[in-house]
Amino acid sequence: MEYLDIYDNNGNVTGKVIQRGDKSLKLSDNEHIAVSVIYIENSDGKFLIQKTSQEKGGMYSSTGGHVCSGETPLESIKREVLEELGIDISKDKIEELGFILYDMPIRYMFYIRKDIDLSKINIQNEEVDYVEYMSANQIKELINKKLITESHGKIFEKVLKYKKEVYKNLQN
């Protein structure tokens, strides 16, 4: 059984906990479960994108998942990358980009620059069919064609905005 903390609109843990999948509990407008999502960019400027399994919707997405009770969003994303891809990013510099309120979950956003050899990835078959590197334009095309999970498309836009700001600051 997996338990999830409830967060408020400001990203604070409320102290309430629910069992994942419990449809009997209705959350108020200021109550959310949390999800962490990371975009991994290689030194060629391409992003690691996964095609989710049919069981998980068969859409393109980035890596991510639910934040379990007692876990921080950062701990969650490290766990998810290890579970879904077999890659340990616990010692890497992970950029925390805040969160967005989108649908019911509060979505924590992360970004990392890391070269990952696709042959070293050990995908979790229950969740992921395959992974590949894609350019920003290819991902924008997925967004336009509604082939990527909608929230992951919104997060990708935030990642691009973050990168633009960082690059601008490095120029000054």
Secondary structure, DSSP 4 states (H G I P E B T S, - for coil): --EEEEE-TTS-EEEEEEETT-TTPPP-TT-B-EEEEEEEE-TTS-EEEEEEPGGGTS-EE-EEEEPPTT--HHHHHHHHHHHHH----TTS-PEEEEEEE-SSSEEEEEEEE----GGG----TTTEEEEEEE-HHHHHHHHHTT-B-HHHHHHHHHHHHHHHHHHHHHH-
